[in-house]
Amino acid sequence: MSGAQAARRRPTGARFGGAYLDDEAPAAPVATAAPPRGARFTAPEAPRPADPSPPPPPPQRTGPELVALAGRITELHRGGAAHQSAALTAQAAVLLAPADVARLAVLLRAQGPAGSSPYLARAAVHGSPEQAAGTLAELRRGGLAEESAALFHLLWSQPGSQLPSLLAALERHGLAADGLTLLWERASAAPAELAALASALHTADRAEDAHRLLHQAAGRRPGELAATAMELDEPLAAELSAQAARLRSPADLADYAAALTASPPRYRAVLAAVAGLDEPRRRAALAALRSLGLPLH
């Protein structure tokens, strides 16, 4: 979903006593409810970029601690403190170890407020990439299909600056295929956002992911493709042109090249990509460029 699209809002009714939540994400965790004794829940700090070697997760909670926490969430909801119940649930999603988030989801699914277990899962997106990926893996491992789908859907809308760390975290947790799905989804982003994401991946030493992203993006309309190339630095723009030369029809490639004539380096990259094609495709591409009156040298 495009970041420019306005988030719709809907009442959750029985789920959180009439509290309102965004369609796409739960409210950010806020410390408004007293935690269960001994659970050591505090207001979370603002998320920080993930370290190359992520810190170890928090120590696992005991079964009685999680039962007490689930009971507190339910007690607050039944007592009319719906927003406090939701806030405590969201805190747990980012402060508990991922395995404990999944265990708490099982408890809430069985006896908590209606909708609280997928809400818990969605709230994990507000933690670090490691927390989100670890929680997704644990939810999948526990067979919590609704909850894992709710979290994965929100990963699609995470800021591009977090995607390299998120992809690395997904790989660490055996979810590399989910990372490929996220890349596929991001290939439809606006040209400036797409270019920024490709650059972030390349800077983070994830050149293969940048290559995959540009490969997916090469199927877009020629004008959008050219706008993306103009936002990229010259090496990445050349990579995009190479993908377009291999994948697009001669007519589409000529339209793409025509939109790049204002940038001689980028136009030369198109000619270089054409020169690297096999003989039939090279002749067809040159004929298409010639038909638009574009220079061939």
CORJO-V574076 format. One record per residue. N is the residue number from 1. RES is the residue in one small letter. OMEGA is omega in whole degrees, -180 to 180 (999 if undefined). Layout:
BEGIN
n	res	omega
N	RES	OMEGA
N	RES	OMEGA
END
This chain:
BEGIN
n	res	omega
1	m	-178
2	s	179
3	g	-179
4	a	-179
5	q	-177
6	a	179
7	a	177
8	r	179
9	r	-179
10	r	174
11	p	179
12	t	175
13	g	-175
14	a	-175
15	r	179
16	f	171
17	g	178
18	g	176
19	a	-179
20	y	180
21	l	173
22	d	173
23	d	-170
24	e	-176
25	a	174
26	p	178
27	a	178
28	a	-179
29	p	178
30	v	-179
31	a	179
32	t	-179
33	a	178
34	a	-180
35	p	175
36	p	-176
37	r	177
38	g	-176
39	a	174
40	r	175
41	f	176
42	t	179
43	a	-179
44	p	173
45	e	176
46	a	-179
47	p	177
48	r	177
49	p	-179
50	a	176
51	d	176
52	p	174
53	s	-173
54	p	179
55	p	179
56	p	180
57	p	177
58	p	178
59	p	-179
60	q	178
61	r	176
62	t	176
63	g	179
64	p	178
65	e	-179
66	l	176
67	v	179
68	a	179
69	l	177
70	a	178
71	g	179
72	r	178
73	i	-179
74	t	-180
75	e	179
76	l	-179
77	h	-179
78	r	180
79	g	177
80	g	180
81	a	-174
82	a	-178
83	h	176
84	q	177
85	s	179
86	a	-179
87	a	180
88	l	177
89	t	-180
90	a	176
91	q	-178
92	a	-176
93	a	-177
94	v	-176
95	l	177
96	l	170
97	a	-178
98	p	179
99	a	179
100	d	174
101	v	180
102	a	179
103	r	177
104	l	178
105	a	178
106	v	-180
107	l	-179
108	l	178
109	r	-176
110	a	-171
111	q	-178
112	g	177
113	p	180
114	a	179
115	g	-175
116	s	-179
117	s	174
118	p	176
119	y	177
120	l	-179
121	a	-179
122	r	-177
123	a	179
124	a	180
125	v	180
126	h	176
127	g	178
128	s	173
129	p	178
130	e	179
131	q	-179
132	a	-179
133	a	179
134	g	178
135	t	178
136	l	180
137	a	-179
138	e	177
139	l	177
140	r	-178
141	r	-180
142	g	179
143	g	-179
144	l	-172
145	a	-179
146	e	-178
147	e	180
148	s	177
149	a	179
150	a	179
151	l	-177
152	f	179
153	h	-179
154	l	178
155	l	179
156	w	-173
157	s	179
158	q	180
159	p	-179
160	g	-179
161	s	-180
162	q	-173
163	l	178
164	p	178
165	s	-180
166	l	179
167	l	179
168	a	180
169	a	178
170	l	178
171	e	-180
172	r	-178
173	h	176
174	g	-177
175	l	-178
176	a	180
177	a	177
178	d	176
179	g	177
180	l	177
181	t	178
182	l	178
183	l	179
184	w	-180
185	e	-176
186	r	-180
187	a	179
188	s	-180
189	a	176
190	a	-174
191	p	-179
192	a	179
193	e	179
194	l	179
195	a	179
196	a	-180
197	l	177
198	a	179
199	s	180
200	a	178
201	l	-179
202	h	180
203	t	-179
204	a	180
205	d	175
206	r	-176
207	a	-180
208	e	177
209	d	176
210	a	178
211	h	179
212	r	-179
213	l	-180
214	l	176
215	h	178
216	q	-177
217	a	-177
218	a	179
219	g	-177
220	r	-179
221	r	-175
222	p	-180
223	g	178
224	e	179
225	l	179
226	a	178
227	a	177
228	t	180
229	a	180
230	m	179
231	e	-178
232	l	170
233	d	-171
234	e	179
235	p	179
236	l	176
237	a	177
238	a	177
239	e	178
240	l	179
241	s	177
242	a	177
243	q	-179
244	a	-179
245	a	-178
246	r	-168
247	l	-172
248	r	176
249	s	178
250	p	-179
251	a	179
252	d	180
253	l	179
254	a	177
255	d	178
256	y	-180
257	a	-179
258	a	-180
259	a	-178
260	l	-176
261	t	178
262	a	179
263	s	-178
264	p	179
265	p	-179
266	r	177
267	y	177
268	r	178
269	a	176
270	v	179
271	l	179
272	a	179
273	a	178
274	v	-179
275	a	-179
276	g	-180
277	l	173
278	d	-169
279	e	-179
280	p	-179
281	r	179
282	r	180
283	r	-179
284	a	180
285	a	179
286	l	178
287	a	179
288	a	177
289	l	-179
290	r	-178
291	s	177
292	l	180
293	g	-179
294	l	179
295	p	-179
296	l	-179
297	h	999
END
